[in-house]
Amino acid sequence: MTADQRGFPGVHLCGSLPFGRTREAFHWIHSEFEALVRRVPDETGVRAGFIFTQRPHFTDNPAFEAAEPVPGQLIPLTCARLRHGVTAADVRFERFHYADAAKASFAEFHRAKRDGLFFPGTKFMFPIPSPLTPVAVFVAPDSQGRVLPAYEARLQESISEILALLPHSELAIQWDVPVEVVSWDGMIPNPLETKENLLTSMARLGNWIPEDVELGYHLCYGNSETIQHPSAPDTTGLAEIWRGLRENLHRTIDFVHMSVPMEWHSVDHYRPLAEVEFDPGTDLYLGLVHYQDGAAGARRRAETAARVLDHPFGISTECGMGRYGSEEKFQAAVRALRTLAEEKSQQNLTDSAH
């Protein structure tokens, strides 16, 4: 079965993968999940570190000076603060290199498709952290409001470059919004102060993407290996964000990935999500695979979610797999993901035959 068949949308690979080169990652995806993926990500090498490719734009920027970590910071590390007297209008960022990475990775993707590694309808997915994410992590709270507009403007230029370089019919853009999600659920102080501001910001990013390019969101609680915070009580926050995005975007959302904490084993955890609508053409993926409890734990969470969700859903890990820190953990997650995906694919075939 291929993931192009309706019913089970297959496996979603969120982004970062622990490979040095994109070509290596594409061959691995082909060998492990070829028939189960609709979109292929490219975050390898330095980009597997998520936002850390962007850190020099703050630390090496003459507008900033070093500042000590502050309580409540998502990742406790030395951050940057605007120097005395620097205003929002003074903040400048050098060109980001996302478009260069996208161009190089797409060339590898095109070669892989030509060589038969992926089905003709498979898309190249370029994951990008929201502007708020690096700003909230790398910038001191008292400077974030003055820094964010300049960063967002420069990122929009990068998006325009990507859209000009790559064929829209083969492209998917995924917005990674972990800071927005954990702020929404009150796990960290909200850098934008209100939920309405968070929603407006997330929707604005989606509206940058034209309708002929696939758009997705990675509603993420962060990689539990590197970010420690209390789990959300249930899917209320995810449901509220999803409802707000649908209401505020001027285009469709083609796919959405929602992180699922390992503790969510009760139908009450998923019930809020059952109360929102998903468009028939939207692929929903639940990030319910964790290496710690393998296929058994993921199967239990999937079966529980299926008891209350009417919309079909695919499966994924909680976040990207590039930052587990060990090959053993990575392989454990892969085994669990593949096992559950094969089970759900077979079940979908059985259901379709009746």
Backbone torsions as a table, in degrees:
resi	resn	phi	psi	omega
1	MET	NA	142.6	173.9
2	THR	-103.9	159.3	-179.8
3	ALA	-73.0	-1.0	176.6
4	ASP	-80.8	-13.1	177.5
5	GLN	-76.5	141.2	-177.2
6	ARG	-72.3	161.8	179.0
7	GLY	109.9	-66.7	178.1
8	PHE	-116.6	110.8	-175.8
9	PRO	-76.4	5.1	171.6
10	GLY	88.6	-148.8	-175.7
11	VAL	-105.3	139.0	173.7
12	HIS	-113.7	124.0	173.5
13	LEU	-96.9	112.1	-168.1
14	CYS	-64.1	-31.3	-174.4
15	GLY	163.9	-107.4	-166.6
16	SER	-53.5	135.2	178.7
17	LEU	-131.7	144.7	-172.2
18	PRO	-84.1	57.7	178.8
19	PHE	-126.2	150.6	-178.3
20	GLY	-75.8	-29.9	-175.8
21	ARG	-131.3	150.1	-179.6
22	THR	-62.8	-39.9	-179.4
23	ARG	-59.0	-42.0	178.5
24	GLU	-61.0	-42.6	179.5
25	ALA	-64.0	-41.8	-179.0
26	PHE	-64.5	-39.1	177.2
27	HIS	-66.9	-37.2	177.1
28	TRP	-65.2	-44.5	178.6
29	ILE	-59.9	-41.9	178.3
30	HIS	-59.4	-44.5	-175.5
31	SER	-73.1	-30.2	-175.0
32	GLU	-97.0	-38.3	-167.3
33	PHE	-138.6	17.4	-170.9
34	GLU	-44.7	-52.1	-174.0
35	ALA	-80.5	-0.6	-171.9
36	LEU	-113.4	-3.3	-177.5
37	VAL	-112.7	138.6	174.0
38	ARG	-98.3	-19.9	-177.8
39	ARG	-139.3	141.4	-175.6
40	VAL	-117.6	119.2	-179.8
41	PRO	-85.5	168.4	-174.9
42	ASP	-128.3	10.4	-173.1
43	GLU	-74.8	91.3	178.0
44	THR	-126.5	178.0	178.0
45	GLY	57.9	-136.2	-177.9
46	VAL	-66.0	-27.7	-178.5
47	ARG	-73.7	-12.6	174.4
48	ALA	-66.2	-16.0	177.7
49	GLY	-82.6	9.8	174.2
50	PHE	65.4	-114.3	-173.4
51	ILE	-80.9	-6.9	-170.9
52	PHE	-71.9	-14.6	170.8
53	THR	-66.0	-22.1	-176.8
54	GLN	-90.7	-11.6	-174.8
55	ARG	-57.8	-40.6	178.9
56	PRO	-60.4	-23.0	177.8
57	HIS	-65.3	-17.1	176.4
58	PHE	-104.1	-49.4	-174.8
59	THR	-69.2	-29.4	-179.2
60	ASP	-100.6	10.9	-176.9
61	ASN	-93.1	125.2	-176.8
62	PRO	-63.8	-13.1	178.5
63	ALA	-76.2	-12.4	-173.2
64	PHE	-114.4	158.2	168.9
65	GLU	-130.5	160.5	-177.7
66	ALA	-71.1	145.4	178.0
67	ALA	-138.7	147.6	-179.6
68	GLU	-72.6	154.0	176.3
69	PRO	-58.1	152.0	-180.0
70	VAL	-120.1	154.4	177.8
71	PRO	-57.1	138.8	178.8
72	GLY	89.3	-4.4	178.6
73	GLN	-63.2	137.5	-175.7
74	LEU	-60.5	-44.6	175.4
75	ILE	-123.8	116.2	-174.8
76	PRO	-73.8	95.6	177.8
77	LEU	-147.3	164.4	178.2
78	THR	-59.8	130.0	-177.5
79	CYS	-114.3	-175.7	-177.6
80	ALA	-114.8	143.5	177.0
81	ARG	-128.4	141.7	177.3
82	LEU	-61.4	138.4	178.1
83	ARG	-65.5	156.9	-179.4
84	HIS	-55.8	130.8	177.2
85	GLY	90.5	-10.2	179.5
86	VAL	-79.1	127.6	180.0
87	THR	-102.8	171.8	177.4
88	ALA	-58.5	-37.4	-179.3
89	ALA	-68.3	-20.4	-179.1
90	ASP	-84.0	-17.1	-172.3
91	VAL	-74.3	127.5	177.7
92	ARG	-131.7	144.8	174.2
93	PHE	-122.0	139.0	172.1
94	GLU	-65.5	162.0	-179.8
95	ARG	-55.9	134.3	173.1
96	PHE	-79.2	156.5	-174.7
97	HIS	-105.7	20.8	178.4
98	TYR	-59.9	-41.8	-177.6
99	ALA	-64.8	-37.8	177.4
100	ASP	-63.1	-43.7	179.0
101	ALA	-64.1	-42.5	-179.5
102	ALA	-63.7	-42.2	-179.9
103	LYS	-63.0	-46.2	-179.5
104	ALA	-65.3	-42.9	-179.1
105	SER	-68.2	-37.9	179.7
106	PHE	-65.3	-34.8	176.8
107	ALA	-60.1	-40.5	176.6
108	GLU	-67.7	-39.4	178.1
109	PHE	-62.7	-44.2	179.8
110	HIS	-62.3	-40.0	178.4
111	ARG	-65.8	-41.9	179.8
112	ALA	-63.9	-40.0	178.1
113	LYS	-65.3	-43.3	179.2
114	ARG	-60.3	-35.2	-179.1
115	ASP	-84.0	2.9	175.1
116	GLY	84.6	16.0	-179.8
117	LEU	-73.4	-28.1	-178.1
118	PHE	-129.7	155.0	177.8
119	PHE	-67.9	154.6	-176.9
120	PRO	-55.5	-34.3	-176.8
121	GLY	-84.5	-1.7	-179.1
122	THR	-67.0	138.1	-178.8
123	LYS	-100.9	152.9	169.3
124	PHE	-86.9	120.6	-177.3
125	MET	-105.5	125.7	178.0
126	PHE	-109.9	107.7	179.8
127	PRO	-83.8	138.3	-179.5
128	ILE	-136.0	129.4	174.7
129	PRO	-67.6	140.5	176.3
130	SER	-59.6	155.6	177.7
131	PRO	-57.3	-36.2	-177.2
132	LEU	-64.4	-29.2	-173.7
133	THR	-64.9	-57.2	177.9
134	PRO	-65.9	-34.3	179.7
135	VAL	-64.2	-42.8	-179.8
136	ALA	-68.9	-29.1	-178.2
137	VAL	-86.4	-41.0	-171.1
138	PHE	-98.1	-10.7	-173.8
139	VAL	-116.9	137.5	177.6
140	ALA	-60.3	142.8	-175.5
141	PRO	-52.8	-36.2	-176.8
142	ASP	-75.0	-4.9	177.8
143	SER	-111.6	-13.4	-170.8
144	GLN	-58.8	-42.9	-177.5
145	GLY	-62.7	-30.9	179.0
146	ARG	-83.5	-20.3	-176.3
147	VAL	-91.5	-37.1	-171.8
148	LEU	-56.0	-44.7	-178.4
149	PRO	-59.4	-40.6	-179.4
150	ALA	-68.8	-40.2	178.5
151	TYR	-64.6	-44.5	-179.0
152	GLU	-62.4	-41.1	179.5
153	ALA	-62.7	-42.5	179.0
154	ARG	-66.9	-38.2	178.7
155	LEU	-65.9	-37.9	177.8
156	GLN	-61.5	-35.5	175.8
157	GLU	-63.8	-38.7	177.0
158	SER	-63.3	-41.7	178.1
159	ILE	-62.0	-42.7	178.9
160	SER	-61.4	-38.8	177.1
161	GLU	-61.8	-47.0	-179.3
162	ILE	-60.6	-44.6	-178.6
163	LEU	-64.6	-29.1	178.5
164	ALA	-79.9	-24.8	-174.6
165	LEU	-89.2	-37.2	-168.6
166	LEU	-107.9	147.0	177.7
167	PRO	-66.1	125.2	-175.0
168	HIS	-63.0	-30.7	-176.4
169	SER	-69.1	-15.3	-178.9
170	GLU	-114.5	9.0	-170.7
171	LEU	-113.1	140.7	169.9
172	ALA	-130.9	134.5	176.1
173	ILE	-108.8	128.3	176.7
174	GLN	-114.8	123.5	174.7
175	TRP	-89.8	122.9	176.7
176	ASP	-94.3	119.7	-171.4
177	VAL	-127.1	53.6	-176.6
178	PRO	-66.1	-39.7	-179.1
179	VAL	-64.1	-39.5	178.7
180	GLU	-62.5	-41.7	-176.5
181	VAL	-69.5	-47.3	-178.1
182	VAL	-71.7	-27.6	174.1
183	SER	-68.9	-41.1	-179.6
184	TRP	-57.8	-42.7	-178.0
185	ASP	-86.4	7.6	174.2
186	GLY	75.8	17.6	-179.1
187	MET	-77.1	-27.6	173.7
188	ILE	-135.3	161.4	175.1
189	PRO	-59.8	141.1	-177.4
190	ASN	-77.4	112.9	-179.8
191	PRO	-63.0	-24.2	-179.4
192	LEU	-101.0	5.7	171.9
193	GLU	76.6	-45.5	-177.3
194	THR	-124.7	155.9	175.8
195	LYS	-65.3	-34.8	178.2
196	GLU	-59.8	-40.5	178.2
197	ASN	-66.3	-39.9	176.5
198	LEU	-59.2	-46.4	-177.8
199	LEU	-65.0	-43.6	178.3
200	THR	-59.4	-42.0	180.0
201	SER	-64.3	-47.7	-179.9
202	MET	-63.6	-41.2	-179.9
203	ALA	-66.8	-37.6	179.7
204	ARG	-59.5	-40.4	178.5
205	LEU	-61.2	-44.4	179.4
206	GLY	-63.7	-35.1	-179.0
207	ASN	-73.6	-11.1	171.8
208	TRP	-69.6	-22.7	-171.2
209	ILE	-93.6	123.6	-179.4
210	PRO	-67.7	158.3	-174.1
211	GLU	-61.6	-27.2	-177.5
212	ASP	-83.3	4.4	171.4
213	VAL	-112.7	134.0	178.1
214	GLU	-65.7	140.2	-179.4
215	LEU	-122.3	135.0	175.5
216	GLY	-142.1	162.9	176.0
217	TYR	-126.1	139.7	173.3
218	HIS	-106.9	97.3	-179.0
219	LEU	-84.4	97.9	-162.5
220	CYS	-116.9	140.0	171.9
221	TYR	-94.5	5.7	-178.9
222	GLY	91.7	158.5	176.9
223	ASN	-74.0	119.6	-175.7
224	SER	-65.8	-12.8	175.8
225	GLU	-72.8	-33.1	-172.6
226	THR	-114.0	-19.6	-177.7
227	ILE	-123.8	121.6	-178.3
228	GLN	-110.1	120.4	173.2
229	HIS	-156.2	161.0	179.6
230	PRO	-61.4	146.2	177.0
231	SER	-69.4	148.0	172.9
232	ALA	-62.6	149.4	-177.3
233	PRO	-68.0	-31.0	-179.3
234	ASP	-170.4	-166.9	-176.1
235	THR	-85.3	14.0	-179.0
236	THR	-56.2	-49.1	-179.2
237	GLY	-62.4	-44.3	178.4
238	LEU	-60.9	-42.2	179.7
239	ALA	-64.5	-41.4	180.0
240	GLU	-65.5	-42.6	178.7
241	ILE	-64.0	-45.3	-179.0
242	TRP	-61.1	-45.7	179.2
243	ARG	-60.0	-43.7	-179.3
244	GLY	-66.3	-38.3	177.9
245	LEU	-63.8	-45.4	179.6
246	ARG	-60.1	-35.1	-177.7
247	GLU	-78.8	-25.3	-172.0
248	ASN	-105.3	-13.0	178.0
249	LEU	-84.4	148.7	177.8
250	HIS	-96.3	15.5	-178.7
251	ARG	-150.7	174.3	179.3
252	THR	-80.3	157.7	172.2
253	ILE	-108.4	120.9	-173.2
254	ASP	-82.5	-29.2	179.1
255	PHE	-156.3	153.5	177.2
256	VAL	-144.1	134.5	175.4
257	HIS	-110.2	132.0	179.7
258	MET	-123.3	122.9	178.0
259	SER	-66.7	142.2	179.0
260	VAL	-123.8	111.8	176.8
261	PRO	-59.3	151.5	-175.8
262	MET	-63.2	-23.0	-176.0
263	GLU	-81.2	-6.0	-174.0
264	TRP	-82.3	87.6	-179.4
265	HIS	-115.0	-1.5	-177.6
266	SER	-103.8	147.8	176.4
267	VAL	-60.9	-26.0	178.9
268	ASP	-64.3	-26.8	177.1
269	HIS	-65.2	-33.5	-173.1
270	TYR	-101.0	-10.8	-174.3
271	ARG	-59.0	-41.1	178.5
272	PRO	-58.8	-34.2	-179.8
273	LEU	-70.7	-27.3	179.3
274	ALA	-70.9	-14.3	-176.2
275	GLU	-93.3	0.5	177.7
276	VAL	-109.4	159.2	-178.1
277	GLU	-94.0	145.1	171.0
278	PHE	-120.9	134.1	177.1
279	ASP	-64.7	146.8	-178.3
280	PRO	-55.5	-31.9	-177.9
281	GLY	-87.6	2.1	-179.2
282	THR	-90.3	125.6	174.9
283	ASP	-84.8	120.1	176.7
284	LEU	-100.4	130.2	176.6
285	TYR	-124.4	131.6	176.5
286	LEU	-103.9	124.7	-179.7
287	GLY	-84.6	69.4	-172.2
288	LEU	-102.6	5.3	179.2
289	VAL	-93.3	124.4	176.2
290	HIS	-126.7	137.0	-178.5
291	TYR	-64.7	-25.9	-173.7
292	GLN	-63.8	-39.7	-179.2
293	ASP	-118.0	9.8	167.4
294	GLY	58.2	-154.0	-176.4
295	ALA	-65.4	-33.7	-178.1
296	ALA	-63.6	-46.6	178.8
297	GLY	-66.6	-42.4	179.2
298	ALA	-64.1	-39.4	178.8
299	ARG	-62.6	-42.3	179.4
300	ARG	-62.5	-44.6	178.9
301	ARG	-65.4	-40.5	179.9
302	ALA	-64.2	-44.2	179.7
303	GLU	-64.7	-37.2	178.8
304	THR	-66.5	-46.3	179.3
305	ALA	-61.6	-39.5	-177.8
306	ALA	-65.5	-20.6	179.5
307	ARG	-69.2	-23.3	-176.7
308	VAL	-120.9	-16.2	-178.2
309	LEU	-93.3	126.3	176.5
310	ASP	-83.1	-32.5	-177.4
311	HIS	-75.2	133.1	178.2
312	PRO	-62.9	146.9	179.0
313	PHE	-135.9	146.8	172.3
314	GLY	-93.2	-175.5	-174.6
315	ILE	-127.4	160.4	-177.3
316	SER	-162.3	174.3	167.8
317	THR	-81.4	170.4	-178.0
318	GLU	-63.6	-30.1	-175.4
319	CYS	-155.7	-170.2	175.8
320	GLY	-64.1	159.6	-175.6
321	MET	-102.0	12.6	-174.8
322	GLY	-86.6	-3.7	-173.1
323	ARG	-128.3	31.1	177.3
324	TYR	-70.6	-27.7	177.5
325	GLY	90.6	-7.9	176.8
326	SER	-154.5	148.8	178.0
327	GLU	-64.7	-34.9	-179.0
328	GLU	-61.8	-45.2	179.5
329	LYS	-66.2	-42.4	178.9
330	PHE	-59.1	-48.7	-178.1
331	GLN	-65.7	-34.2	177.2
332	ALA	-64.0	-41.3	178.0
333	ALA	-66.4	-41.4	-179.9
334	VAL	-63.3	-44.7	179.4
335	ARG	-59.9	-44.7	-179.5
336	ALA	-64.4	-43.4	-179.2
337	LEU	-64.0	-45.4	-179.1
338	ARG	-66.6	-42.8	-179.4
339	THR	-60.2	-49.6	-178.2
340	LEU	-67.4	-37.2	179.3
341	ALA	-63.8	-42.0	179.1
342	GLU	-65.4	-38.9	177.9
343	GLU	-63.4	-46.0	-178.2
344	LYS	-69.1	-34.1	176.7
345	SER	-64.3	-44.3	179.6
346	GLN	-65.0	-40.5	178.0
347	GLN	-63.1	-38.8	179.0
348	ASN	-65.4	-39.0	176.6
349	LEU	-63.4	-42.7	179.5
350	THR	-63.2	-44.9	179.8
351	ASP	-63.6	-37.5	-178.8
352	SER	-68.8	-26.3	-177.6
353	ALA	-79.0	-11.8	-177.2
354	HIS	-104.5	NA	NA
